[in-house]
Amino acid sequence: MEARRSGNFEQSVWNDDYVQSISTPYVGLAVQVSHALELPLHWRVQKLEAKWFINVYENRHDVNLTLLELAKLDFNIVQAIYQDEIKQMSR
């Protein structure tokens, strides 16, 4: 891992080799940390971030299937609401 300094901010850059070299139980954590370091959370689109996290959570070994199913249902319901609103606005 190398660190770069730009202005007053220090940015850590993770290369793929380092993330892949981490032992198996921590790979999910390494992917989440790498993702978090790419771009601050407040700059991301919340719905896309939610979809990304659902996909990451789905691949965890200790996944709660009920919670996962509820998260997917909630995401799909909100997407359907957004689609209906776009249809109404485009008329």
All heavy atoms as an XYZ file, in Angstrom:
759
protein
N       0.857     -1.178      0.000
C       0.000      0.000      0.000
C       0.891      1.225      0.000
O       1.833      1.314      0.748
C      -0.903     -0.021      1.236
C      -1.828      1.155      1.302
S      -3.094      1.026      2.573
C      -2.125      1.044      4.038
N       0.579      2.158     -0.845
C       1.348      3.396     -0.887
C       0.433      4.558     -0.541
O      -0.772      4.489     -0.726
C       1.974      3.602     -2.264
C       0.970      3.928     -3.343
C       1.602      4.137     -4.692
O       2.057      3.130     -5.267
O       1.631      5.284     -5.158
N       1.002      5.594     -0.008
C       0.212      6.770      0.366
C       0.649      7.943     -0.492
O       1.830      8.143     -0.734
C       0.400      7.089      1.838
N      -0.294      8.710     -0.970
C      -0.026      9.902     -1.759
C      -0.569     11.107     -1.025
O      -1.605     11.041     -0.393
C      -0.716      9.819     -3.124
C      -0.175      8.759     -4.010
C      -0.852      8.857     -5.358
N      -0.578      7.646     -6.095
C      -1.309      7.199     -7.079
N      -2.371      7.855     -7.455
N      -0.997      6.104     -7.700
N       0.108     12.199     -1.148
C      -0.339     13.428     -0.520
C      -0.748     14.405     -1.597
O      -0.008     14.673     -2.515
C       0.773     14.025      0.319
C       0.267     14.493      1.633
C       1.362     15.005      2.465
N       1.199     15.207      3.844
C       0.150     15.209      4.583
N      -0.991     14.939      4.106
N       0.184     15.465      5.846
N      -1.969     14.919     -1.501
C      -2.441     15.934     -2.431
C      -3.085     17.037     -1.610
O      -4.128     16.842     -1.008
C      -3.440     15.341     -3.432
O      -4.528     14.795     -2.759
N      -2.452     18.190     -1.570
C      -2.972     19.286     -0.757
C      -2.900     18.920      0.710
O      -1.852     18.538      1.217
N      -4.020     19.049      1.410
C      -4.087     18.710      2.828
C      -4.597     17.306      3.070
O      -4.738     16.895      4.206
C      -4.996     19.705      3.565
C      -4.418     21.086      3.568
O      -3.200     21.252      3.503
N      -5.264     22.085      3.635
N      -4.887     16.576      2.016
C      -5.489     15.252      2.167
C      -4.467     14.173      1.863
O      -3.694     14.271      0.939
C      -6.684     15.097      1.210
C      -7.748     16.117      1.437
C      -7.874     17.192      0.596
C      -8.611     15.997      2.511
C      -8.842     18.145      0.804
C      -9.589     16.940      2.728
C      -9.707     18.024      1.867
N      -4.494     13.130      2.659
C      -3.651     11.975      2.393
C      -4.538     10.865      1.875
O      -5.533     10.511      2.483
C      -2.935     11.528      3.663
C      -1.949     10.417      3.400
C      -1.108     10.115      4.613
O      -0.689     11.042      5.295
O      -0.902      8.926      4.870
N      -4.168     10.343      0.728
C      -4.993      9.323      0.078
C      -4.217      8.016      0.046
O      -3.071      7.974     -0.374
C      -5.323      9.759     -1.343
C      -6.073      8.740     -2.137
C      -6.265      9.177     -3.585
O      -5.611     10.094     -4.039
N      -7.128      8.503     -4.273
N      -4.827      6.959      0.509
C      -4.199      5.640      0.445
C      -4.656      4.942     -0.818
O      -5.831      4.955     -1.152
C      -4.601      4.797      1.654
O      -4.130      5.394      2.831
N      -3.712      4.360     -1.514
C      -4.024      3.661     -2.754
C      -3.719      2.184     -2.543
O      -2.603      1.814     -2.205
C      -3.187      4.220     -3.922
C      -3.492      3.478     -5.195
C      -3.434      5.706     -4.077
N      -4.719      1.355     -2.715
C      -4.558     -0.088     -2.556
C      -4.470     -0.693     -3.942
O      -5.341     -0.485     -4.770
C      -5.756     -0.685     -1.845
C      -5.881     -0.302     -0.421
C      -5.851      0.946      0.095
C      -6.066     -1.177      0.666
N      -6.003      0.904      1.434
C      -6.143     -0.389      1.812
C      -6.181     -2.553      0.779
C      -6.319     -0.931      3.062
C      -6.365     -3.097      2.018
C      -6.426     -2.296      3.153
N      -3.447     -1.466     -4.183
C      -3.412     -2.151     -5.467
C      -4.110     -3.499     -5.328
O      -4.275     -4.032     -4.247
C      -1.983     -2.288     -5.994
C      -1.088     -3.084     -5.072
O      -1.559     -3.875     -4.271
N       0.203     -2.871     -5.191
N      -4.523     -4.043     -6.446
C      -5.298     -5.282     -6.433
C      -4.491     -6.456     -5.878
O      -5.044     -7.350     -5.250
C      -5.793     -5.623     -7.838
C      -6.861     -4.663     -8.309
O      -7.567     -4.113     -7.440
O      -6.987     -4.460     -9.526
N      -3.177     -6.454     -6.103
C      -2.344     -7.539     -5.588
C      -2.388     -7.586     -4.068
O      -2.440     -8.652     -3.465
C      -0.894     -7.383     -6.050
C      -0.757     -7.504     -7.557
O      -1.613     -8.184     -8.173
O       0.178     -6.914     -8.117
N      -2.366     -6.412     -3.440
C      -2.404     -6.371     -1.978
C      -3.740     -6.885     -1.451
O      -3.781     -7.676     -0.524
C      -2.148     -4.953     -1.479
C      -2.192     -4.850      0.025
C      -1.155     -5.355      0.792
C      -3.282     -4.290      0.670
C      -1.192     -5.288      2.173
C      -3.330     -4.220      2.052
C      -2.285     -4.726      2.795
O      -2.342     -4.668      4.155
N      -4.842     -6.453     -2.071
C      -6.167     -6.885     -1.632
C      -6.308     -8.389     -1.806
O      -6.837     -9.079     -0.945
C      -7.275     -6.135     -2.401
C      -8.635     -6.724     -2.103
C      -7.247     -4.652     -2.046
N      -5.799     -8.920     -2.904
C      -5.916    -10.357     -3.158
C      -4.992    -11.174     -2.264
O      -5.235    -12.350     -2.031
C      -5.632    -10.655     -4.626
C      -6.709    -10.125     -5.542
C      -6.379    -10.302     -7.007
O      -5.322    -10.795     -7.351
N      -7.286     -9.885     -7.864
N      -3.928    -10.564     -1.739
C      -2.987    -11.308     -0.907
C      -3.478    -11.480      0.528
O      -2.913    -12.251      1.286
C      -1.627    -10.601     -0.886
O      -1.714     -9.397     -0.149
N      -4.538    -10.771      0.908
C      -5.054    -10.868      2.266
C      -5.735    -12.221      2.439
O      -6.406    -12.712      1.538
C      -6.029     -9.701      2.551
C      -5.257     -8.390      2.475
C      -6.711     -9.857      3.888
C      -6.119     -7.173      2.614
N      -5.566    -12.812      3.624
C      -6.119    -14.141      3.855
C      -7.640    -14.149      3.714
O      -8.306    -13.143      3.887
C      -5.702    -14.669      5.231
O      -6.263    -13.862      6.229
N      -8.197    -15.293      3.439
C      -9.600    -15.475      3.091
C     -10.614    -14.843      4.047
O     -11.536    -14.192      3.592
C      -9.912    -16.974      2.922
O      -9.003    -17.517      1.984
C     -11.320    -17.197      2.451
N     -10.498    -14.974      5.376
C     -11.546    -14.399      6.231
C     -11.655    -12.878      6.129
O     -12.687    -12.311      6.447
C     -11.131    -14.810      7.647
C     -10.132    -15.876      7.499
C      -9.524    -15.728      6.145
N     -10.587    -12.215      5.681
C     -10.582    -10.761      5.661
C     -10.741    -10.168      4.264
O     -10.663     -8.966      4.108
C      -9.292    -10.237      6.294
C      -9.134    -10.692      7.717
C      -8.211    -11.672      8.052
C      -9.928    -10.156      8.721
C      -8.078    -12.099      9.359
C      -9.803    -10.579     10.027
C      -8.879    -11.552     10.342
O      -8.756    -11.971     11.631
N     -10.969    -10.995      3.266
C     -11.093    -10.479      1.901
C     -12.283     -9.534      1.783
O     -12.177     -8.472      1.196
C     -11.193    -11.632      0.875
C     -11.554    -11.110     -0.490
C      -9.889    -12.392      0.821
N     -13.417     -9.899      2.361
C     -14.592     -9.031      2.307
C     -14.336     -7.689      2.950
O     -14.727     -6.649      2.425
N     -13.637     -7.700      4.065
C     -13.278     -6.460      4.741
C     -12.324     -5.641      3.880
O     -12.471     -4.420      3.764
C     -12.659     -6.758      6.102
C     -12.208     -5.543      6.906
C     -13.408     -4.646      7.219
C     -11.518     -5.984      8.179
N     -11.360     -6.298      3.255
C     -10.406     -5.598      2.401
C     -11.117     -4.952      1.206
O     -10.795     -3.827      0.825
C      -9.331     -6.566      1.916
N     -12.085     -5.642      0.642
C     -12.855     -5.088     -0.478
C     -13.642     -3.865     -0.013
O     -13.690     -2.844     -0.706
C     -13.792     -6.161     -1.077
C     -14.782     -5.553     -2.050
C     -12.983     -7.245     -1.749
N     -14.241     -3.935      1.167
C     -15.001     -2.801      1.694
C     -14.097     -1.609      1.982
O     -14.451     -0.469      1.677
C     -15.756     -3.205      2.952
C     -16.905     -4.135      2.682
C     -17.624     -4.550      3.956
O     -17.337     -4.056      5.037
N     -18.566     -5.465      3.826
N     -12.928     -1.864      2.541
C     -11.985     -0.771      2.832
C     -11.498     -0.156      1.530
O     -11.442      1.073      1.394
C     -10.809     -1.281      3.689
C      -9.703     -0.251      3.776
C     -11.289     -1.662      5.075
N     -11.157     -0.980      0.576
C     -10.707     -0.477     -0.724
C     -11.796      0.369     -1.385
O     -11.516      1.451     -1.922
C     -10.339     -1.655     -1.627
O      -9.961     -1.214     -2.890
N     -13.017     -0.085     -1.314
C     -14.153      0.647     -1.885
C     -14.347      1.989     -1.166
O     -14.590      3.015     -1.808
C     -15.419     -0.207     -1.784
C     -16.629      0.415     -2.376
N     -16.821      0.538     -3.731
C     -17.722      0.960     -1.796
C     -17.974      1.130     -3.957
N     -18.549      1.392     -2.796
N     -14.203      1.972      0.143
C     -14.380      3.198      0.929
C     -13.293      4.214      0.622
O     -13.545      5.427      0.651
C     -14.384      2.866      2.419
N     -12.097      3.753      0.317
C     -11.001      4.666      0.029
C     -11.060      5.245     -1.379
O     -10.397      6.235     -1.662
C      -9.657      3.963      0.244
C      -9.337      3.611      1.696
C      -8.067      2.769      1.764
C      -9.206      4.871      2.535
N     -11.838      4.640     -2.265
C     -11.939      5.138     -3.636
C     -12.595      6.510     -3.694
O     -12.159      7.384     -4.436
C     -12.749      4.165     -4.497
C     -12.037      2.903     -4.842
C     -12.937      1.939     -5.591
O     -14.057      2.324     -5.988
O     -12.518      0.785     -5.765
N     -13.662      6.678     -2.940
C     -14.452      7.902     -3.007
C     -15.195      8.077     -1.693
O     -15.736      7.102     -1.173
C     -15.470      7.768     -4.160
C     -16.192      8.995     -4.639
C     -15.242      9.999     -5.252
C     -17.237      8.607     -5.675
N     -15.234      9.284     -1.151
C     -15.967      9.484      0.103
C     -17.443      9.126     -0.050
O     -18.029      9.299     -1.122
C     -15.812     10.975      0.381
C     -14.632     11.400     -0.407
C     -14.578     10.499     -1.607
N     -18.016      8.638      1.020
C     -19.406      8.181      1.003
C     -20.366      9.297      0.602
O     -21.320      9.070     -0.132
C     -19.790      7.621      2.372
C     -21.171      6.999      2.505
C     -21.321      5.823      1.544
C     -21.416      6.539      3.921
N     -20.123     10.516      1.048
C     -21.050     11.598      0.747
C     -20.971     12.053     -0.707
O     -21.781     12.860     -1.147
C     -20.837     12.775      1.709
C     -19.503     13.434      1.585
N     -18.380     12.915      2.191
C     -19.112     14.544      0.943
C     -17.355     13.698      1.923
N     -17.765     14.690      1.165
N     -20.022     11.550     -1.490
C     -19.963     11.854     -2.921
C     -20.642     10.775     -3.760
O     -20.787     10.925     -4.963
C     -18.525     11.979     -3.373
C     -17.823     13.216     -2.919
C     -18.335     14.233     -2.166
C     -16.476     13.561     -3.186
N     -17.384     15.177     -1.944
C     -16.225     14.797     -2.559
C     -15.456     12.944     -3.886
C     -14.994     15.421     -2.627
C     -14.231     13.574     -3.947
C     -14.007     14.795     -3.330
N     -21.025      9.695     -3.155
C     -21.605      8.574     -3.891
C     -23.124      8.718     -4.005
O     -23.756      9.351     -3.170
C     -21.288      7.261     -3.179
C     -19.814      6.954     -3.130
C     -19.589      5.634     -2.426
N     -18.192      5.374     -2.217
C     -17.416      4.706     -3.084
N     -17.934      4.229     -4.182
N     -16.141      4.510     -2.826
N     -23.686      8.080     -4.996
C     -25.131      8.014     -5.151
C     -25.632      6.956     -4.173
O     -25.210      5.793     -4.232
C     -25.521      7.643     -6.598
C     -27.016      7.526     -6.738
C     -24.954      8.660     -7.579
N     -26.520      7.346     -3.268
C     -26.914      6.455     -2.174
C     -27.548      5.158     -2.648
O     -27.300      4.096     -2.082
C     -27.852      7.183     -1.219
C     -27.153      8.225     -0.401
C     -28.089      8.899      0.589
O     -29.296      8.691      0.558
N     -27.529      9.706      1.461
N     -28.393      5.214     -3.651
C     -29.059      3.988     -4.116
C     -28.059      3.030     -4.756
O     -28.154      1.819     -4.581
C     -30.178      4.313     -5.112
C     -31.375      4.995     -4.493
C     -31.911      4.282     -3.264
C     -32.581      2.975     -3.561
N     -33.091      2.279     -2.366
N     -27.085      3.555     -5.496
C     -26.064      2.680     -6.080
C     -25.175      2.081     -4.998
O     -24.767      0.922     -5.082
C     -25.217      3.455     -7.089
C     -25.949      3.960     -8.321
C     -25.022      4.766     -9.203
C     -26.561      2.807     -9.091
N     -24.901      2.871     -3.971
C     -24.107      2.377     -2.856
C     -24.861      1.283     -2.096
O     -24.275      0.289     -1.675
C     -23.764      3.532     -1.915
C     -22.771      3.184     -0.870
C     -21.388      2.882     -1.402
O     -21.095      3.182     -2.569
O     -20.588      2.319     -0.644
N     -26.168      1.457     -1.940
C     -26.978      0.431     -1.274
C     -26.952     -0.866     -2.069
O     -26.809     -1.953     -1.494
C     -28.411      0.925     -1.098
N     -27.076     -0.765     -3.381
C     -27.045     -1.954     -4.234
C     -25.686     -2.642     -4.141
O     -25.598     -3.864     -4.053
C     -27.354     -1.564     -5.684
C     -27.385     -2.713     -6.642
C     -28.520     -3.648     -6.349
C     -28.639     -4.685     -7.440
N     -29.565     -5.732     -7.100
N     -24.604     -1.850     -4.128
C     -23.262     -2.421     -3.999
C     -23.129     -3.166     -2.670
O     -22.612     -4.281     -2.622
C     -22.196     -1.314     -4.089
C     -20.809     -1.830     -3.954
C     -20.015     -2.315     -4.950
C     -20.040     -1.951     -2.748
N     -18.817     -2.725     -4.437
C     -18.802     -2.508     -3.082
C     -20.295     -1.632     -1.422
C     -17.817     -2.757     -2.137
C     -19.308     -1.884     -0.477
C     -18.091     -2.433     -0.843
N     -23.608     -2.548     -1.589
C     -23.468     -3.182     -0.284
C     -24.316     -4.448     -0.175
O     -23.896     -5.422      0.458
C     -23.824     -2.215      0.846
C     -23.465     -2.758      2.188
C     -22.154     -2.775      2.619
C     -24.440     -3.302      3.008
C     -21.813     -3.305      3.850
C     -24.112     -3.834      4.241
C     -22.789     -3.838      4.671
N     -25.498     -4.458     -0.782
C     -26.319     -5.674     -0.788
C     -25.556     -6.807     -1.469
O     -25.524     -7.935     -0.974
C     -27.678     -5.422     -1.480
C     -28.567     -4.546     -0.593
C     -28.380     -6.739     -1.794
C     -29.830     -4.062     -1.264
N     -24.903     -6.509     -2.590
C     -24.123     -7.527     -3.294
C     -22.948     -8.021     -2.451
O     -22.657     -9.219     -2.436
C     -23.620     -6.992     -4.632
C     -24.745     -6.807     -5.617
O     -25.776     -7.444     -5.522
N     -24.555     -5.905     -6.562
N     -22.272     -7.113     -1.755
C     -21.152     -7.509     -0.900
C     -21.652     -8.351      0.267
O     -21.068     -9.379      0.601
C     -20.384     -6.261     -0.395
C     -19.404     -6.624      0.699
C     -19.672     -5.585     -1.550
N     -22.743     -7.917      0.884
C     -23.300     -8.644      2.033
C     -23.745    -10.048      1.634
O     -23.608    -10.998      2.401
C     -24.465     -7.858      2.637
C     -25.003     -8.473      3.902
C     -24.299     -8.389      5.096
C     -26.211     -9.162      3.905
C     -24.784     -8.971      6.257
C     -26.702     -9.740      5.063
C     -25.984     -9.640      6.238
O     -26.461    -10.225      7.376
N     -24.255    -10.173      0.421
C     -24.722    -11.468     -0.074
C     -23.588    -12.497     -0.138
O     -23.815    -13.687      0.014
C     -25.331    -11.276     -1.462
C     -26.033    -12.458     -2.026
C     -26.768    -12.111     -3.306
O     -26.372    -11.156     -4.002
O     -27.757    -12.791     -3.601
N     -22.363    -12.031     -0.331
C     -21.217    -12.931     -0.462
C     -20.516    -13.229      0.864
O     -19.545    -13.976      0.880
C     -20.208    -12.347     -1.448
C     -20.779    -12.303     -2.840
O     -21.513    -13.189     -3.244
N     -20.461    -11.260     -3.572
N     -21.003    -12.652      1.954
C     -20.390    -12.921      3.260
C     -20.731    -14.330      3.722
O     -21.781    -14.878      3.363
C     -20.890    -11.925      4.299
C     -20.329    -10.541      4.106
C     -20.877     -9.563      5.079
N     -20.683    -10.021      6.467
C     -20.774     -9.230      7.506
N     -21.051     -7.960      7.356
N     -20.592     -9.710      8.717
N     -19.860    -14.910      4.523
C     -20.097    -16.269      5.024
C     -21.120    -16.287      6.160
O     -21.751    -17.299      6.404
C     -18.789    -16.921      5.473
C     -18.219    -16.315      6.714
N     -17.530    -15.118      6.702
C     -18.267    -16.725      7.992
C     -17.171    -14.830      7.941
N     -17.591    -15.785      8.747
N     -21.307    -15.163      6.840
C     -22.244    -15.103      7.968
C     -23.508    -14.312      7.627
O     -24.089    -13.656      8.470
C     -21.554    -14.488      9.184
C     -21.071    -13.074      8.935
O     -20.970    -12.673      7.759
O     -20.784    -12.367      9.919
N     -23.932    -14.419      6.392
C     -25.082    -13.648      5.915
C     -26.371    -14.088      6.613
O     -26.595    -15.271      6.840
C     -25.208    -13.762      4.375
C     -25.496    -15.186      3.964
C     -26.265    -12.843      3.843
N     -27.177    -13.115      6.976
C     -28.504    -13.373      7.534
C     -29.473    -13.335      6.345
O     -29.742    -12.269      5.783
C     -28.849    -12.301      8.562
C     -30.203    -12.499      9.186
O     -31.089    -13.111      8.602
N     -30.364    -11.966     10.385
N     -29.988    -14.471      5.950
C     -30.801    -14.555      4.732
C     -32.089    -13.748      4.824
O     -32.550    -13.198      3.818
C     -31.100    -16.014      4.410
C     -29.875    -16.856      4.052
C     -30.274    -18.306      3.832
C     -29.171    -16.294      2.840
N     -32.670    -13.658      6.004
C     -33.890    -12.867      6.182
C     -33.599    -11.383      5.962
O     -34.324    -10.694      5.254
C     -34.478    -13.091      7.583
O     -34.686    -14.485      7.777
C     -35.788    -12.348      7.755
N     -32.532    -10.916      6.572
C     -32.133     -9.520      6.413
C     -31.790     -9.208      4.966
O     -32.179     -8.158      4.433
C     -30.937     -9.212      7.316
C     -30.413     -7.782      7.295
C     -31.482     -6.828      7.799
C     -29.156     -7.691      8.139
N     -31.103    -10.123      4.315
C     -30.745     -9.940      2.909
C     -31.995     -9.850      2.038
O     -32.096     -8.975      1.171
C     -29.848    -11.090      2.441
C     -29.417    -11.057      0.991
C     -28.571     -9.826      0.700
C     -28.660    -12.326      0.640
N     -32.932    -10.726      2.271
C     -34.176    -10.720      1.493
C     -34.958     -9.419      1.706
O     -35.494     -8.837      0.762
C     -35.039    -11.927      1.863
C     -36.259    -12.101      1.000
C     -35.934    -12.390     -0.458
O     -34.868    -12.962     -0.734
O     -36.762    -12.033     -1.314
N     -35.021     -8.953      2.955
C     -35.705     -7.680      3.240
C     -35.003     -6.503      2.558
O     -35.665     -5.593      2.047
C     -35.791     -7.448      4.743
C     -36.778     -8.331      5.496
C     -36.631     -8.112      6.998
C     -38.200     -8.053      5.044
N     -33.683     -6.510      2.551
C     -32.935     -5.435      1.898
C     -33.206     -5.428      0.397
O     -33.406     -4.365     -0.213
C     -31.446     -5.594      2.174
N     -33.230     -6.605     -0.208
C     -33.518     -6.692     -1.645
C     -34.941     -6.235     -1.957
O     -35.172     -5.520     -2.932
C     -33.312     -8.124     -2.147
C     -31.870     -8.523     -2.253
C     -31.757     -9.952     -2.755
C     -30.340    -10.396     -2.921
N     -30.245    -11.768     -3.454
N     -35.902     -6.653     -1.128
C     -37.290     -6.235     -1.330
C     -37.438     -4.720     -1.200
O     -38.098     -4.083     -2.020
C     -38.215     -6.938     -0.333
C     -38.508     -8.401     -0.594
C     -39.260     -9.006      0.587
C     -39.293     -8.567     -1.879
N     -36.822     -4.151     -0.179
C     -36.875     -2.708      0.015
C     -36.270     -1.977     -1.179
O     -36.849     -1.013     -1.683
C     -36.140     -2.314      1.295
C     -36.135     -0.818      1.501
O     -37.238     -0.243      1.656
O     -35.040     -0.213      1.486
N     -35.126     -2.452     -1.645
C     -34.480     -1.827     -2.799
C     -35.396     -1.873     -4.023
O     -35.567     -0.875     -4.723
C     -33.154     -2.522     -3.100
C     -32.371     -1.858     -4.195
C     -31.546     -0.792     -3.920
C     -32.483     -2.303     -5.502
C     -30.834     -0.169     -4.933
C     -31.781     -1.687     -6.521
C     -30.954     -0.618     -6.236
N     -35.995     -3.026     -4.272
C     -36.869     -3.180     -5.439
C     -38.148     -2.341     -5.316
O     -38.625     -1.792     -6.313
C     -37.212     -4.649     -5.654
C     -36.015     -5.441     -6.113
O     -35.081     -4.903     -6.702
N     -36.020     -6.726     -5.817
N     -38.704     -2.236     -4.114
C     -39.904     -1.416     -3.912
C     -39.596      0.052     -4.181
O     -40.355      0.749     -4.870
C     -40.472     -1.616     -2.487
C     -41.101     -3.003     -2.368
C     -41.484     -0.537     -2.135
C     -41.455     -3.403     -0.938
N     -38.477      0.524     -3.656
C     -38.099      1.929     -3.876
C     -37.818      2.174     -5.354
O     -38.208      3.218     -5.906
C     -36.888      2.308     -2.992
C     -36.364      3.682     -3.349
C     -37.276      2.254     -1.525
N     -37.171      1.228     -6.030
C     -36.926      1.372     -7.467
C     -38.240      1.464     -8.236
O     -38.376      2.264     -9.164
C     -36.114      0.187     -7.993
C     -34.661      0.232     -7.633
C     -33.963      1.415     -8.249
O     -33.652      2.372     -7.559
N     -33.724      1.370     -9.521
N     -39.235      0.656     -7.862
C     -40.537      0.698     -8.527
C     -41.212      2.049     -8.303
O     -41.834      2.596     -9.225
C     -41.421     -0.434     -8.015
N     -41.102      2.586     -7.108
C     -41.670      3.911     -6.818
C     -40.997      4.968     -7.688
O     -41.666      5.826     -8.279
C     -41.528      4.250     -5.320
C     -42.443      3.346     -4.491
C     -41.839      5.725     -5.057
C     -42.197      3.437     -2.996
N     -39.661      4.914     -7.774
C     -38.930      5.875     -8.613
C     -39.355      5.759    -10.074
O     -39.530      6.768    -10.770
C     -37.429      5.660     -8.503
C     -36.814      6.098     -7.203
C     -35.551      5.649     -6.836
C     -37.463      6.949     -6.319
C     -34.962      6.039     -5.643
C     -36.889      7.337     -5.129
C     -35.639      6.887     -4.797
O     -35.055      7.279     -3.629
N     -39.528      4.540    -10.561
C     -39.936      4.350    -11.955
C     -41.330      4.923    -12.209
O     -41.571      5.544    -13.247
C     -39.889      2.874    -12.325
C     -38.480      2.353    -12.462
C     -38.433      0.856    -12.703
O     -39.447      0.166    -12.634
N     -37.237      0.346    -12.961
N     -42.246      4.717    -11.259
C     -43.592      5.291    -11.399
C     -43.539      6.814    -11.414
O     -44.243      7.462    -12.194
C     -44.504      4.822    -10.266
C     -44.913      3.368    -10.407
O     -44.792      2.829    -11.536
O     -45.349      2.776     -9.398
N     -42.712      7.398    -10.563
C     -42.590      8.853    -10.524
C     -42.018      9.392    -11.830
O     -42.464     10.424    -12.331
C     -41.713      9.279     -9.345
C     -42.387      9.088     -7.999
C     -41.479      9.446     -6.836
O     -40.291      9.784     -7.044
O     -41.964      9.381     -5.686
N     -41.055      8.688    -12.409
C     -40.484      9.122    -13.675
C     -41.516      9.022    -14.785
O     -41.624      9.905    -15.638
C     -39.226      8.291    -14.010
C     -38.096      8.684    -13.066
C     -38.803      8.490    -15.461
C     -36.863      7.831    -13.193
N     -42.338      7.973    -14.780
C     -43.397      7.843    -15.773
C     -44.378      8.994    -15.664
O     -44.793      9.564    -16.677
C     -44.160      6.516    -15.588
C     -43.410      5.302    -16.065
C     -44.226      4.052    -15.785
C     -43.443      2.792    -16.070
N     -44.193      1.571    -15.718
N     -44.766      9.344    -14.440
C     -45.713     10.442    -14.236
C     -45.122     11.781    -14.655
O     -45.820     12.626    -15.220
C     -46.163     10.494    -12.782
C     -47.031      9.341    -12.385
C     -47.381      9.348    -10.897
O     -47.023     10.267    -10.183
N     -48.078      8.310    -10.454
N     -43.850     11.992    -14.383
C     -43.210     13.256    -14.751
C     -43.014     13.400    -16.244
O     -43.001     14.506    -16.776
C     -41.858     13.400    -14.045
C     -41.996     13.636    -12.566
S     -40.473     14.008    -11.660
C     -39.174     13.277    -12.578
N     -42.868     12.277    -16.947
C     -42.608     12.336    -18.388
C     -43.873     12.484    -19.221
O     -43.804     12.595    -20.435
C     -41.827     11.093    -18.821
O     -42.607      9.935    -18.663
N     -45.029     12.472    -18.583
C     -46.290     12.603    -19.332
C     -46.547     14.034    -19.687
O     -46.198     14.984    -19.173
C     -47.460     12.079    -18.502
C     -47.399     10.593    -18.388
C     -48.570     10.082    -17.606
N     -48.416      8.643    -17.441
C     -49.171      7.915    -16.664
N     -50.140      8.457    -15.985
N     -48.977      6.636    -16.569
